[in-house]
């Protein structure tokens, strides 16, 4: 009996040692796999409403891992060429976990090649790899970097015994850059997810976005009176002049925890006509719903006050684009991440974001979800870049939080 116990003990130690060796080997290979994913993904143009090629690429990768894959009709509903992609990898544990990244990017610079490259990071360690575009072009790491992480987590889950992993629901959304359109048209209830992790955080690794803003779209239709600009200009009410007064009075920029902007002006017809209509389009954001409502009331009030002395009028309208959220520190995604953080030398920090993401939609529809920081830099610009080491740290951390082998 003693010999049998000693044999079992030796085998147990050998198994643990083999598992440890495997983890070391996996950790060493992870940055290279993420680099390959990212270069391949970023080389595929996928501005919003033109995501077909990248959706097909991701679908093939998920099917190769044994996941069941389906595509919804969000593309048809938003005027795009591809829908949201949902890949499910069943597990034996009871939890159903949502993993999300969006596949679309902001518009590319016309006429400039899309050629992502990897280069050594300029640091003393000499181990980093930076991915950027060779020419002045948008890289699209927002959010191809998140897509790369989700694909790698699915690969790690596929290598984990079924009984030891939760069911993973990888959701790759379209149209995020156009107001979260893909997520808005996703059947979130059908996922039956218990919690979620989104990989679209521009903040650093260790920072987790657990609160974000409410966002409202605004239109201000400024109405004047048309007249011939040379024969009888005094009979007109100049809508463009009135619109300028509205812009002057508008609370542009940040004021504490609220922010508002006007980003588009349309109006007028011909140079010899006093314009009778100008449309201003903008947005307002706030972390608190009451603060947002107060901001909207202020915008409408100052607009009316601005045009009244000029004899013009204004029609104000707004539409809720998405709700904000504020997850408690004890929410399950935070608990899982907090438990795994020390092994990666990470100190979790909950942060707020003035930007929206698909995380807003998932929380609004009842799935407690956080947006994990992955260290994006200069997003939406031709200077965009990302360090693969940050992706590897975030990916390894979340993989351990999910209990993947």
C-alpha positions in Angstrom: 0.0 0.0 0.0 2.8 2.4 0.9 4.5 1.7 -2.4 1.2 2.4 -4.2 0.8 5.7 -2.4 4.3 6.7 -3.2 3.7 5.8 -6.9 0.5 7.9 -7.0 2.4 10.7 -5.4 5.1 10.6 -7.9 2.6 10.5 -10.8 0.7 13.5 -9.3 3.9 15.5 -9.0 4.9 14.6 -12.5 1.4 15.7 -13.8 1.7 19.0 -12.0 5.2 19.5 -13.3 4.0 18.7 -16.9 1.1 21.2 -16.5 3.5 23.9 -15.3 5.8 23.3 -18.2 2.9 23.4 -20.6 1.8 26.7 -19.2 5.3 28.2 -19.5 5.4 27.0 -23.1 1.9 28.4 -23.8 2.8 31.8 -22.3 6.0 32.1 -24.4 4.1 31.3 -27.6 1.1 33.6 -26.9 2.6 36.9 -28.1 3.6 35.4 -31.4 0.1 33.9 -32.0 -1.5 37.3 -31.1 0.9 39.1 -33.4 0.0 36.7 -36.3 -3.8 37.1 -35.6 -3.5 40.9 -35.5 -1.4 41.3 -38.6 -3.8 39.1 -40.6 -6.9 40.9 -39.2 -5.6 44.4 -39.7 -4.7 43.6 -43.3 -8.4 43.1 -44.1 -10.3 46.4 -44.7 -13.5 46.4 -42.7 -15.0 49.9 -42.3 -18.5 49.9 -40.9 -21.1 48.3 -43.2 -18.3 46.6 -45.3 -17.2 43.9 -42.9 -17.9 40.8 -45.1 -14.3 39.7 -45.6 -13.2 40.0 -42.0 -16.4 38.2 -40.8 -15.7 35.3 -43.2 -12.1 35.2 -41.9 -13.2 35.1 -38.2 -15.9 32.5 -38.9 -13.4 30.1 -40.5 -11.1 30.5 -37.5 -13.9 29.7 -35.1 -15.1 26.7 -37.1 -11.5 25.3 -37.1 -11.7 25.3 -33.3 -14.8 23.2 -33.3 -17.2 26.0 -32.4 -20.7 26.3 -33.9 -21.0 29.5 -35.8 -24.0 31.5 -37.0 -24.5 35.0 -38.5 -27.5 37.1 -37.7 -29.4 39.6 -39.9 -27.9 42.8 -38.4 -26.1 43.6 -41.7 -29.4 43.7 -43.6 -31.0 45.9 -40.9 -28.2 48.5 -40.9 -27.4 48.5 -44.6 -24.2 46.6 -44.3 -22.8 43.5 -46.1 -22.4 41.2 -43.0 -24.1 40.5 -39.7 -23.0 39.8 -36.2 -21.1 36.5 -35.9 -21.9 34.3 -32.9 -19.5 31.3 -32.2 -20.4 29.0 -29.3 -18.0 26.5 -27.7 -19.9 24.3 -25.2 -18.5 23.6 -21.8 -19.3 21.3 -18.9 -19.4 24.1 -16.2 -22.7 25.8 -15.7 -21.6 29.4 -16.6 -22.3 30.9 -20.0 -19.7 33.6 -20.7 -19.9 36.3 -23.4 -16.7 37.3 -25.1 -17.0 40.3 -27.4 -15.1 42.4 -29.9 -16.2 44.4 -32.9 -14.9 43.7 -36.4 -15.5 47.1 -38.0 -13.2 50.1 -38.1 -13.5 53.8 -38.7 -13.2 54.8 -42.4 -9.8 54.3 -44.0 -7.7 57.1 -45.5 -8.6 56.9 -49.3 -5.8 56.0 -51.6 -3.4 54.8 -48.9 -2.4 51.1 -48.7 -3.5 49.1 -45.7 -0.2 47.4 -44.8 0.2 46.6 -41.1 3.7 45.8 -39.9 5.3 44.5 -36.7 8.5 46.1 -35.4 10.6 45.9 -32.3 9.5 48.1 -29.5 12.0 50.9 -28.6 12.6 49.9 -25.0 15.5 48.6 -22.8 14.0 45.1 -22.6 14.1 44.6 -26.3 11.2 42.1 -26.1 8.2 44.2 -27.2 6.6 44.1 -30.6 4.7 47.1 -31.9 2.1 46.8 -34.6 1.3 49.8 -36.7 0.7 50.7 -40.4 3.6 51.2 -42.8 2.0 54.2 -44.4 -0.2 56.9 -42.9 -3.3 54.8 -42.5 -5.7 53.7 -39.8 -4.5 50.4 -38.3 -7.8 49.2 -37.0 -6.5 47.7 -33.8 -9.8 49.3 -32.5 -11.0 46.6 -32.4 -9.0 44.0 -34.4 -6.8 43.7 -31.3 -9.9 42.6 -29.3 -10.9 40.2 -32.0 -7.4 38.6 -31.8 -7.8 38.2 -28.0 -11.2 36.5 -28.4 -9.9 34.1 -31.0 -7.0 33.2 -28.8 -9.2 32.7 -25.8 -11.4 30.4 -27.9 -8.3 28.4 -28.9 -7.3 28.1 -25.3 -10.8 27.0 -24.3 -10.8 24.4 -27.1 -7.7 22.9 -25.7 -9.2 22.7 -22.2 -11.2 19.5 -21.3 -14.9 20.2 -21.9 -15.8 19.5 -18.3 -13.3 22.1 -17.0 -14.5 25.0 -19.1 -17.6 27.3 -19.2 -19.6 27.6 -22.3 -18.1 30.5 -24.3 -20.1 32.7 -26.6 -17.8 34.7 -28.8 -19.8 37.6 -30.3 -18.1 39.6 -33.1 -20.2 42.6 -33.8 -20.5 44.8 -36.8 -21.2 48.6 -37.0 -19.9 49.5 -33.6 -18.3 52.6 -34.9 -21.6 53.9 -36.1 -23.4 54.0 -32.8 -23.2 50.4 -31.6 -25.5 49.3 -34.5 -24.6 45.7 -34.6 -25.0 45.2 -30.8 -28.3 47.1 -30.9 -29.7 44.6 -33.4 -28.3 41.5 -31.7 -30.7 39.1 -30.0 -28.9 39.4 -26.7 -31.5 37.4 -24.7 -30.9 34.4 -27.0 -27.3 34.2 -25.8 -28.5 33.3 -22.2 -25.1 34.6 -21.0 -24.4 35.0 -17.3 -21.6 37.5 -17.5 -19.5 39.1 -20.2 -16.1 40.5 -21.1 -15.6 43.0 -23.9 -12.1 43.7 -25.3 -12.5 47.2 -26.6 -10.8 49.2 -23.8 -8.4 51.9 -24.9 -7.1 52.0 -21.3 -4.1 50.1 -20.0 -3.9 46.5 -18.9 -5.2 46.2 -15.4 -7.7 49.0 -15.9 -11.3 47.7 -16.4 -14.1 49.9 -17.6 -17.0 49.3 -15.3 -18.9 52.5 -15.9 -19.7 54.5 -19.0 -21.9 57.2 -20.3 -25.5 57.7 -21.5 -25.5 59.1 -25.1 -28.1 61.2 -26.9 -28.1 62.2 -30.6 -29.2 65.8 -31.2 -30.6 67.8 -34.1 -31.4 71.5 -34.1 -33.4 72.7 -37.2 -32.9 76.4 -37.4 -35.7 78.1 -39.5 -35.5 81.5 -41.0 -37.3 83.1 -44.1 -36.1 82.9 -47.7 -35.6 86.0 -49.8 -33.5 87.2 -52.7 -30.1 88.1 -51.3 -29.6 91.1 -53.7 -33.1 92.4 -54.5 -34.7 92.3 -51.0 -32.4 90.8 -48.4 -34.2 92.8 -45.7 -37.3 90.6 -46.2 -35.3 87.5 -45.3 -34.4 86.0 -41.9 -31.0 84.5 -42.3 -31.0 80.9 -41.0 -27.3 80.6 -41.2 -26.8 83.7 -39.1 -29.2 82.3 -36.6 -27.5 78.9 -36.6 -24.2 80.7 -35.9 -25.9 82.2 -32.8 -27.0 78.8 -31.7 -23.4 77.5 -32.0 -22.1 80.4 -30.1 -24.6 79.7 -27.2 -24.2 75.9 -27.3 -22.3 74.4 -24.4 -19.6 72.9 -26.4 -17.0 70.6 -24.8 -16.7 69.2 -21.3 -18.4 70.6 -18.2 -17.6 68.3 -15.3 -19.1 64.9 -16.0 -21.1 66.0 -19.1 -19.9 66.7 -22.6 -21.7 68.0 -25.7 -20.7 68.6 -29.3 -22.0 69.9 -32.7 -20.3 68.0 -35.5 -22.3 68.7 -38.7 -23.9 71.7 -40.4 -26.1 71.4 -43.5 -28.2 74.1 -45.2 -28.6 76.8 -47.8 -29.2 76.5 -51.5 -27.6 79.2 -53.7 -25.3 82.2 -53.1 -28.1 84.7 -54.1 -30.7 83.3 -51.7 -31.0 84.2 -48.0 -31.1 80.6 -46.5 -34.3 79.7 -44.7 -33.1 76.4 -43.0 -30.0 75.1 -41.4 -29.6 71.7 -39.7 -27.1 71.3 -36.9 -26.3 67.7 -35.7 -24.5 66.8 -32.6 -24.5 64.7 -29.4 -24.5 64.9 -25.6 -23.1 62.4 -23.1 -23.3 62.1 -19.3 -22.6 59.4 -16.7 -25.9 60.2 -14.9 -29.3 60.2 -16.6 -30.5 63.2 -14.7 -27.4 65.1 -15.6 -28.0 64.3 -19.3 -31.6 65.4 -19.1 -30.6 68.7 -17.5 -28.0 69.2 -20.3 -30.6 68.6 -23.0 -33.0 71.1 -21.4 -30.2 73.6 -21.3 -29.3 73.1 -24.9 -32.9 73.5 -26.0 -33.3 76.6 -23.9 -30.2 78.5 -25.1 -31.0 77.6 -28.7 -34.4 79.3 -28.5 -32.9 82.3 -26.7 -30.2 82.6 -29.3 -32.4 82.8 -32.4 -35.3 84.8 -30.9 -33.8 88.3 -31.4 -33.0 87.4 -35.0 -36.6 86.6 -35.8 -35.8 82.9 -36.4 -37.0 79.8 -34.7 -35.5 76.4 -33.8 -36.9 72.9 -33.7 -35.0 70.7 -31.2 -35.0 66.9 -31.2 -33.0 64.2 -29.5 -32.8 60.4 -29.5 -31.3 58.1 -26.9 -28.5 56.1 -28.6 -27.6 54.0 -25.6 -27.9 53.9 -21.8 -24.9 54.2 -19.5 -24.0 51.7 -16.8 -22.1 51.4 -13.5 -21.3 47.9 -12.3 -20.7 47.4 -8.6 -17.2 46.3 -7.5 -18.7 43.0 -6.4 -20.1 42.1 -9.9 -19.1 38.6 -11.1 -16.8 39.8 -13.9 -14.8 41.9 -11.4 -14.7 39.0 -8.9 -13.3 36.6 -11.5 -10.7 39.1 -12.7 -9.7 40.2 -9.2 -9.0 36.5 -8.2 -6.7 36.0 -11.2 -4.9 39.3 -11.1 -2.1 38.6 -8.6 -0.6 35.7 -10.6 -0.1 38.2 -13.5 1.3 41.0 -11.3 -1.8 43.0 -12.1 -3.7 45.3 -9.7 -7.2 45.6 -11.0 -8.6 49.2 -11.2 -12.1 50.0 -12.1 -12.3 53.1 -14.3 -15.0 55.1 -16.2 -15.1 55.9 -19.9 -16.7 58.9 -21.6 -16.9 56.7 -24.7 -19.5 54.1 -25.4 -19.0 50.5 -26.5 -21.0 47.3 -27.0 -20.6 46.9 -23.2 -23.3 49.5 -22.8 -25.8 47.4 -24.8 -25.0 44.1 -22.9 -25.4 45.8 -19.5 -28.6 47.6 -20.6 -30.0 44.1 -21.6 -29.2 42.4 -18.4 -25.7 40.8 -18.8 -23.2 42.1 -16.3 -20.3 43.0 -18.6 -17.0 44.8 -18.2 -14.7 46.3 -20.9 -11.2 45.1 -20.4 -8.3 47.5 -21.1 -5.9 46.3 -23.8 -3.7 49.3 -24.2 -4.7 50.8 -27.5 -2.9 54.0 -28.6 -3.9 56.9 -30.9 -7.0 55.1 -32.0 -9.0 56.4 -35.0 -5.8 58.1 -36.3 -3.0 57.3 -38.8 -0.6 57.2 -35.8 -2.5 54.2 -34.2 -0.3 51.5 -32.7 -0.5 48.7 -30.1 2.1 46.7 -28.2 1.6 42.9 -28.5 2.9 42.4 -24.9 -0.2 44.3 -23.6 -2.5 41.9 -25.6 -0.7 38.9 -24.2 -1.0 40.1 -20.6 -4.7 40.9 -21.0 -5.4 37.6 -22.8 -3.5 35.5 -20.3 -5.2 37.2 -17.4 -8.7 36.8 -18.7 -8.0 33.2 -19.7 -7.0 32.4 -16.1 -10.0 34.2 -14.8 -12.2 32.0 -16.9 -10.4 28.9 -15.5 -9.1 27.8 -18.9 -6.3 25.2 -18.9 
